[in-house]
Amino acid sequence: MVERLPLVSVICLCYNQRDWVEAAVNSVLRQTYPNIELVIADDGSTDGSQDAIKQMHSRYPDIKIFLSDINRGNCAAFNAAFRETRGAFVVDLAADDVMHPERIEKQVNKFSELDHTYGVVFTDADYIDSNGAFLYRHYDALRRNRLITNVPEGDVFRDVLSRYFIATPTMLIRRSVLEAIGGYDETLAYEDFDFWVRSSRFFRYAFLNEPLTQIRRTGRSMSSDWYKRNDPKVHSTYVVCRKAMSLCRDDEDRAALIKRLRYEFRQCVLTGNRVEADHFLGLLRELRELSPSDRVFRIIKNTGIPLGWLRNIYHTIRFRSPGTMHRL
């Protein structure tokens, strides 16, 4: 008797992505892996995305669709769709991204080589523009900008605390991971940092060194306004760092968190997010005595001098790939 392949649930989240949602859906339908359920969840689009989704559903009635009248945010929309799925593994696919045909098959095969302590398999990715033209490769860019040398695997808790390196849309997640952490935190403005921190404390991560997803960069991408003054994503990062404090087990964990806090504090100072800067500074004080450089940035914060221009110049010189500018 042939053992049935595990079901993979692909949750395609759409919000005002009419121009690209069909390409995203087609990339799921063209997967070489045969046992997939596809759920399209539209989070209150106003650009005609829901009409496009209804048309696709009429052609492919096996697709499940959930159309919201209001915009609830990615986290709530994902959780609602997740509760309606049955897959042993889950893909969180944005409606403007595209999966290579063999992606899911290769990731499921990778999971078959791992034990139950592994909860996530992630891969490399290519970034494309709104028209689908290649921009750059994820890990090539991180290495070029000296943000990583080797891609962390296994216990990555300290790594995800201290720096950005996982391309979120590439992840295949074991269902039990999402169930264990209660899904995404719906109080947050974005999901990935919180997911990485909470899940990596209890599950290991594996890396598949192939670019199996195309991630679209548009002017409306969430990363395009990172650290804009009073952006709710900055406060969400603070909330996740506060959570991480209770998950740290030793001094090395806390050192990784301090690195993150120091980075976030300085970005907030340079971008004029003074309230959030105080929050990150408060966490730093709870963990250790302030360094001389911390005190200098505290003085700069108190002057209220706008220094966003200085940060922009630094990033222009430091980072050669624009997609790496908003994070570590």
LUMNUDO-670281 format. One record per residue (C-alpha): x, y, z; residue in one letter; residue number from 1. Coordinates in nm, 3 decimals, always signed. Layout:
<recs>
        x        y        z  torti  kekol
        X        Y        Z      A    NUM
...
</recs>
This chain:
<recs>
        x        y        z  torti  kekol
   +0.000   +0.000   +0.000      M      1
   +0.138   +0.341   -0.101      V      2
   +0.143   +0.593   +0.183      E      3
   -0.053   +0.908   +0.100      R      4
   +0.152   +1.224   +0.071      L      5
   +0.088   +1.480   +0.346      P      6
   -0.157   +1.755   +0.262      L      7
   -0.010   +2.103   +0.218      V      8
   -0.234   +2.405   +0.275      S      9
   -0.145   +2.719   +0.079      V     10
   -0.305   +3.031   +0.221      I     11
   -0.290   +3.309   -0.036      C     12
   -0.348   +3.644   +0.133      L     13
   -0.468   +3.926   -0.090      C     14
   -0.514   +4.296   -0.023      Y     15
   -0.541   +4.528   -0.324      N     16
   -0.323   +4.301   -0.539      Q     17
   -0.555   +4.251   -0.836      R     18
   -0.271   +4.287   -1.087      D     19
   -0.081   +3.990   -0.947      W     20
   -0.319   +3.757   -0.762      V     21
   -0.386   +3.541   -1.067      E     22
   -0.013   +3.479   -1.119      A     23
   +0.022   +3.382   -0.754      A     24
   -0.272   +3.141   -0.776      V     25
   -0.146   +2.991   -1.102      N     26
   +0.190   +2.924   -0.940      S     27
   +0.009   +2.711   -0.681      V     28
   -0.198   +2.528   -0.942      L     29
   +0.120   +2.443   -1.136      R     30
   +0.299   +2.280   -0.843      Q     31
   +0.448   +1.938   -0.911      T     32
   +0.340   +1.829   -0.564      Y     33
   -0.002   +1.662   -0.599      P     34
   -0.167   +1.699   -0.257      N     35
   -0.242   +2.069   -0.203      I     36
   -0.542   +2.263   -0.078      E     37
   -0.552   +2.628   -0.181      L     38
   -0.730   +2.897   +0.019      V     39
   -0.752   +3.255   -0.107      I     40
   -0.832   +3.505   +0.167      A     41
   -0.903   +3.860   +0.056      D     42
   -0.875   +4.112   +0.339      D     43
   -1.120   +4.377   +0.224      G     44
   -0.961   +4.481   -0.107      S     45
   -1.101   +4.789   -0.280      T     46
   -0.926   +4.756   -0.617      D     47
   -1.132   +4.480   -0.775      G     48
   -0.924   +4.194   -0.636      S     49
   -1.237   +4.020   -0.508      Q     50
   -1.390   +4.017   -0.857      D     51
   -1.072   +3.859   -0.993      A     52
   -1.080   +3.599   -0.715      I     53
   -1.444   +3.514   -0.789      K     54
   -1.359   +3.465   -1.156      Q     55
   -1.076   +3.227   -1.066      M     56
   -1.305   +3.040   -0.829      H     57
   -1.559   +2.992   -1.108      S     58
   -1.286   +2.825   -1.315      R     59
   -1.137   +2.627   -1.026      Y     60
   -1.420   +2.549   -0.782      P     61
   -1.195   +2.337   -0.559      D     62
   -1.024   +2.655   -0.442      I     63
   -1.164   +2.784   -0.113      K     64
   -1.220   +3.158   -0.098      I     65
   -1.289   +3.393   +0.192      F     66
   -1.380   +3.752   +0.106      L     67
   -1.390   +4.008   +0.385      S     68
   -1.586   +4.332   +0.376      D     69
   -1.328   +4.502   +0.598      I     70
   -0.951   +4.513   +0.621      N     71
   -0.855   +4.322   +0.935      R     72
   -0.481   +4.301   +0.876      G     73
   -0.258   +4.016   +0.761      N     74
   -0.241   +3.840   +1.095      C     75
   -0.617   +3.818   +1.149      A     76
   -0.685   +3.727   +0.786      A     77
   -0.427   +3.448   +0.797      F     78
   -0.558   +3.306   +1.125      N     79
   -0.916   +3.299   +0.997      A     80
   -0.808   +3.111   +0.684      A     81
   -0.577   +2.879   +0.878      F     82
   -0.866   +2.761   +1.095      R     83
   -1.039   +2.637   +0.780      E     84
   -0.742   +2.434   +0.653      T     85
   -0.641   +2.073   +0.717      R     86
   -0.284   +2.048   +0.588      G     87
   +0.004   +1.896   +0.781      A     88
   +0.215   +2.178   +0.635      F     89
   +0.125   +2.540   +0.560      V     90
   +0.248   +2.806   +0.316      V     91
   +0.171   +3.173   +0.382      D     92
   +0.173   +3.313   +0.027      L     93
   +0.125   +3.680   -0.053      A     94
   -0.093   +3.744   -0.358      A     95
   +0.189   +3.926   -0.536      D     96
   +0.450   +3.650   -0.498      D     97
   +0.512   +3.350   -0.725      V     98
   +0.625   +2.998   -0.637      M     99
   +0.843   +2.788   -0.866      H    100
   +0.659   +2.470   -0.977      P    101
   +0.877   +2.232   -0.776      E    102
   +0.890   +2.440   -0.457      R    103
   +0.645   +2.250   -0.238      I    104
   +0.765   +1.910   -0.356      E    105
   +1.125   +1.995   -0.268      K    106
   +1.034   +2.138   +0.071      Q    107
   +0.817   +1.841   +0.167      V    108
   +1.101   +1.610   +0.060      N    109
   +1.336   +1.810   +0.281      K    110
   +1.100   +1.767   +0.576      F    111
   +1.099   +1.391   +0.516      S    112
   +1.473   +1.392   +0.595      E    113
   +1.423   +1.574   +0.927      L    114
   +1.294   +1.470   +1.267      D    115
   +0.992   +1.615   +1.446      H    116
   +1.197   +1.888   +1.616      T    117
   +1.213   +2.076   +1.286      Y    118
   +0.919   +2.308   +1.230      G    119
   +1.019   +2.525   +0.933      V    120
   +1.198   +2.474   +0.601      V    121
   +1.295   +2.800   +0.428      F    122
   +1.475   +2.864   +0.100      T    123
   +1.651   +3.127   -0.105      D    124
   +1.442   +3.365   -0.316      A    125
   +1.458   +3.602   -0.612      D    126
   +1.315   +3.953   -0.589      Y    127
   +1.124   +4.088   -0.888      I    128
   +0.968   +4.423   -0.971      D    129
   +0.599   +4.492   -1.038      S    130
   +0.641   +4.370   -1.397      N    131
   +0.821   +4.050   -1.302      G    132
   +1.174   +4.161   -1.395      A    133
   +1.456   +4.018   -1.181      F    134
   +1.604   +4.254   -0.923      L    135
   +1.838   +4.050   -0.703      Y    136
   +1.873   +3.723   -0.512      R    137
   +1.803   +3.721   -0.140      H    138
   +2.115   +3.561   +0.007      Y    139
   +2.348   +3.708   -0.254      D    140
   +2.232   +4.050   -0.138      A    141
   +2.274   +3.970   +0.232      L    142
   +2.626   +3.839   +0.174      R    143
   +2.716   +4.132   -0.050      R    144
   +2.604   +4.372   +0.221      N    145
   +2.798   +4.172   +0.485      R    146
   +2.484   +4.092   +0.682      L    147
   +2.553   +3.718   +0.682      I    148
   +2.829   +3.478   +0.586      T    149
   +2.654   +3.144   +0.635      N    150
   +2.278   +3.087   +0.655      V    151
   +2.187   +2.979   +1.012      P    152
   +2.003   +2.648   +1.060      E    153
   +1.886   +2.435   +1.351      G    154
   +1.840   +2.637   +1.668      D    155
   +1.811   +2.986   +1.518      V    156
   +1.657   +3.166   +1.818      F    157
   +1.957   +3.392   +1.876      R    158
   +1.997   +3.450   +1.503      D    159
   +1.640   +3.569   +1.446      V    160
   +1.666   +3.789   +1.753      L    161
   +1.978   +3.966   +1.642      S    162
   +1.940   +3.996   +1.263      R    163
   +1.720   +3.956   +0.960      Y    164
   +1.802   +3.668   +0.726      F    165
   +1.491   +3.458   +0.646      I    166
   +1.285   +3.544   +0.339      A    167
   +0.942   +3.501   +0.495      T    168
   +0.747   +3.400   +0.181      P    169
   +0.976   +3.100   +0.131      T    170
   +0.877   +2.918   +0.449      M    171
   +0.698   +2.583   +0.463      L    172
   +0.566   +2.554   +0.818      I    173
   +0.467   +2.240   +1.005      R    174
   +0.106   +2.280   +1.115      R    175
   +0.189   +2.181   +1.472      S    176
   +0.414   +2.488   +1.499      V    177
   +0.132   +2.729   +1.426      L    178
   -0.098   +2.539   +1.660      E    179
   +0.161   +2.542   +1.938      A    180
   +0.206   +2.920   +1.926      I    181
   -0.162   +2.997   +1.868      G    182
   -0.118   +3.130   +1.514      G    183
   -0.014   +3.487   +1.441      Y    184
   -0.052   +3.758   +1.703      D    185
   -0.342   +3.968   +1.574      E    186
   -0.244   +4.269   +1.785      T    187
   +0.068   +4.318   +1.572      L    188
   +0.106   +4.513   +1.247      A    189
   +0.321   +4.240   +1.089      Y    190
   +0.381   +3.876   +1.162      E    191
   +0.720   +3.739   +1.068      D    192
   +0.952   +3.863   +1.347      F    193
   +0.706   +3.748   +1.613      D    194
   +0.660   +3.412   +1.441      F    195
   +1.035   +3.356   +1.413      W    196
   +1.100   +3.444   +1.778      V    197
   +0.821   +3.238   +1.930      R    198
   +0.854   +2.935   +1.703      S    199
   +1.234   +2.912   +1.698      S    200
   +1.244   +2.890   +2.077      R    201
   +1.080   +2.548   +2.053      F    202
   +1.135   +2.426   +1.695      F    203
   +1.437   +2.405   +1.468      R    204
   +1.468   +2.553   +1.118      Y    205
   +1.620   +2.394   +0.806      A    206
   +1.749   +2.572   +0.496      F    207
   +1.709   +2.453   +0.136      L    208
   +1.966   +2.636   -0.075      N    209
   +1.756   +2.701   -0.386      E    210
   +1.562   +3.012   -0.499      P    211
   +1.213   +2.860   -0.513      L    212
   +1.001   +3.175   -0.475      T    213
   +0.984   +3.510   -0.651      Q    214
   +0.907   +3.793   -0.410      I    215
   +0.759   +4.102   -0.571      R    216
   +0.878   +4.446   -0.469      R    217
   +0.626   +4.720   -0.539      T    218
   +0.576   +5.070   -0.410      G    219
   +0.303   +4.928   -0.187      R    220
   +0.520   +4.658   -0.029      S    221
   +0.519   +4.660   +0.350      M    222
   +0.896   +4.710   +0.356      S    223
   +0.877   +5.033   +0.159      S    224
   +0.781   +5.250   +0.458      D    225
   +0.970   +5.079   +0.740      W    226
   +1.057   +5.325   +1.020      Y    227
   +0.830   +5.590   +0.881      K    228
   +0.745   +5.809   +1.179      R    229
   +0.466   +5.663   +1.394      N    230
   +0.445   +5.351   +1.175      D    231
   +0.271   +5.076   +1.379      P    232
   +0.528   +4.819   +1.265      K    233
   +0.788   +4.987   +1.485      V    234
   +0.571   +4.944   +1.793      H    235
   +0.504   +4.582   +1.693      S    236
   +0.879   +4.521   +1.689      T    237
   +0.900   +4.658   +2.043      Y    238
   +0.619   +4.428   +2.156      V    239
   +0.798   +4.126   +2.010      V    240
   +1.124   +4.226   +2.180      C    241
   +0.935   +4.250   +2.509      R    242
   +0.803   +3.897   +2.452      K    243
   +1.152   +3.775   +2.367      A    244
   +1.284   +3.881   +2.706      M    245
   +1.077   +3.610   +2.873      S    246
   +1.201   +3.350   +2.622      L    247
   +1.572   +3.416   +2.677      C    248
   +1.736   +3.136   +2.873      R    249
   +2.095   +3.251   +2.918      D    250
   +2.336   +3.539   +2.873      D    251
   +2.400   +3.455   +2.507      E    252
   +2.027   +3.478   +2.433      D    253
   +2.012   +3.811   +2.612      R    254
   +2.318   +3.936   +2.421      A    255
   +2.139   +3.862   +2.093      A    256
   +1.834   +4.054   +2.214      L    257
   +2.050   +4.346   +2.326      I    258
   +2.197   +4.365   +1.976      K    259
   +1.846   +4.389   +1.833      R    260
   +1.732   +4.646   +2.091      L    261
   +2.035   +4.864   +2.031      R    262
   +1.975   +4.857   +1.655      Y    263
   +1.603   +4.939   +1.690      E    264
   +1.671   +5.215   +1.943      F    265
   +1.917   +5.386   +1.709      R    266
   +1.689   +5.354   +1.407      Q    267
   +1.408   +5.513   +1.606      C    268
   +1.632   +5.800   +1.713      V    269
   +1.748   +5.863   +1.356      L    270
   +1.394   +5.853   +1.215      T    271
   +1.232   +6.067   +1.484      G    272
   +1.029   +5.788   +1.647      N    273
   +1.098   +5.930   +1.992      R    274
   +0.825   +5.744   +2.183      V    275
   +0.933   +5.408   +2.047      E    276
   +1.298   +5.500   +2.105      A    277
   +1.212   +5.541   +2.474      D    278
   +1.048   +5.197   +2.474      H    279
   +1.356   +5.027   +2.329      F    280
   +1.583   +5.222   +2.561      L    281
   +1.375   +5.103   +2.856      G    282
   +1.423   +4.740   +2.754      L    283
   +1.796   +4.797   +2.716      L    284
   +1.812   +4.933   +3.069      R    285
   +1.631   +4.627   +3.201      E    286
   +1.891   +4.400   +3.044      L    287
   +2.217   +4.588   +3.105      R    288
   +2.378   +4.919   +3.188      E    289
   +2.373   +5.162   +2.899      L    290
   +2.691   +5.182   +2.693      S    291
   +2.859   +5.517   +2.614      P    292
   +2.717   +5.502   +2.260      S    293
   +2.368   +5.436   +2.401      D    294
   +2.401   +5.750   +2.610      R    295
   +2.512   +5.951   +2.306      V    296
   +2.205   +5.839   +2.113      F    297
   +1.987   +5.922   +2.413      R    298
   +2.123   +6.278   +2.404      I    299
   +2.058   +6.299   +2.030      I    300
   +1.701   +6.177   +2.086      K    301
   +1.639   +6.443   +2.351      N    302
   +1.752   +6.721   +2.116      T    303
   +1.474   +6.632   +1.872      G    304
   +1.698   +6.712   +1.574      I    305
   +1.565   +6.529   +1.263      P    306
   +1.836   +6.297   +1.130      L    307
   +1.646   +6.087   +0.879      G    308
   +1.857   +6.235   +0.601      W    309
   +2.173   +6.102   +0.772      L    310
   +2.025   +5.753   +0.798      R    311
   +1.927   +5.762   +0.430      N    312
   +2.280   +5.858   +0.327      I    313
   +2.426   +5.580   +0.542      Y    314
   +2.193   +5.319   +0.394      H    315
   +2.261   +5.435   +0.040      T    316
   +2.634   +5.382   +0.097      I    317
   +2.607   +5.070   +0.315      R    318
   +2.340   +4.868   +0.134      F    319
   +2.361   +4.794   -0.235      R    320
   +2.030   +4.606   -0.251      S    321
   +1.727   +4.816   -0.151      P    322
   +1.533   +4.521   -0.008      G    323
   +1.787   +4.486   +0.276      T    324
   +1.768   +4.849   +0.388      M    325
   +1.476   +4.827   +0.629      H    326
   +1.608   +4.546   +0.847      R    327
   +1.924   +4.408   +0.996      L    328
</recs>
